[in-house]
């Protein structure tokens, strides 16, 4: 009985010290209990335990919320805090002290065994409940972390792929432009079949082995608008004459005369085409028209540079000029002119075709 009384008094002293601080005017008459010292709880935790009843001793939280707390004596479960619990236990211990069969109470008494078993079961169930709650909390945290990590990985992957595509598109365009530019530069050089020096060019020309390149207006180059196609056929005819003159190794004056004729026909054809573009300014945008006209200027400048090279009279230079003349107009005729002709109504194309046939008759 003395041990039970000291145990309850010990818990009561701990509770008082934690919540209210050590009181010098409340001697416990026990050397061990007198030396108990604990740091006080913070204000928030103290208010939660004393006023908000956060330490309800029930498994069900709903019962803790609905029960009406009472103090010390004549209090039914649930108990809030150590104050009510230790006071009630002290009352029970005091009542046990007045029982006549006190000497018969030991660890084998049915009542004591029942109390011990009940306490042991409560502790076991409490530990199992706390373990389950901790496990569930850990599993929930792991699942949440896994989902967050998965979403973060997906977002990072999308960002990486997007960044790669954004960087790859300009790089691809740059490579294509560089490749096209290199291809055009390579086309200016004599092929391996034509020879890499002047002697091979001269021998091939003398033996008639240099095949005539096809210089005709292909179906893909036709606009089906007679005024434009007629001018382009005239340009190709002049190109064929100039190439033939170069191939036959005629005099420089004859070659330059053919070149001057090509320049004149080209200028006339481009001028008529630009006049058509100005008449259709509503269908053909200003940007496209200016870019198209700039291409005409560049082509005429290239023809002038080719004429300057022809004046040198050297066979190797002449062979390169002949090769370049064959492909000079191909890109322009198959792209920009076709784009411009696409805005011309079909009925105008048909009317121009009929007028051309009538003029030929």
KAGI-V509972 format. One record per helix or strand of 2 or more residues. SS is the DSSP state (@ for helix, = for strand). FROM is the first residue (numbers start at 0). TO is the last residue. If there is no record, write none. Layout:
BEGIN
ss=SS from=FROM to=TO
ss=SS from=FROM to=TO
END
This chain:
BEGIN
ss=@ from=1 to=19
ss=@ from=30 to=33
ss=@ from=42 to=49
ss=@ from=60 to=65
ss=@ from=80 to=96
ss=@ from=99 to=103
ss=@ from=109 to=187
ss=@ from=197 to=206
ss=@ from=218 to=220
ss=@ from=225 to=246
ss=@ from=251 to=278
ss=@ from=285 to=309
ss=@ from=314 to=327
ss=@ from=329 to=333
ss=@ from=335 to=340
ss=@ from=345 to=359
END
